[in-house]
Amino acid sequence: MSFAALAGMAAALGLAVALLGLAVRAARQWVGGPAARRPRLPLEVLGRLALGQRQGLAIVRIGERVVVVSVGEGGVHPVAELDPATLAQPDAAPVDGVAEWGSCRLYTT
């Protein structure tokens, strides 16, 4: 191979890599557009309970809402929505694994 042929291949490879870099950069800007700049709701996991190796329940505060969700292999699904006012503080420390929490009874381990 001659030097001119090698230089032509190197230039073509450099152009292909540069075009690929520009495409990746444009795709990142397009995907990370207005949706990525939206303000996010504060999310806090208040408690979790394992029901099996790959299944459980979680109490999650999302903004002003408190939701019980099922967490497992099939994904995360809402189970119930709780009144945040009843979850302010437990009425008493757990006794024998049971705590009164507003109108709810929570069984702890």
Sequence and secondary structure as in RCSB ss.txt:
>XXXX:A:sequence
MSFAALAGMAAALGLAVALLGLAVRAARQWVGGPAARRPRLPLEVLGRLALGQRQGLAIVRIGERVVVVSVGEGG
VHPVAELDPATLAQPDAAPVDGVAEWGSCRLYTT
>XXXX:A:secstr
  HHHHHHHHHHHHHHHHHHHHHHHHHHHHHTSGGGGS    EEEEEEEE SSSEEEEEEEETTEEEEEEEETTE
EEEEEEE GGGGSS SS  BTTEEEETTEEEE  
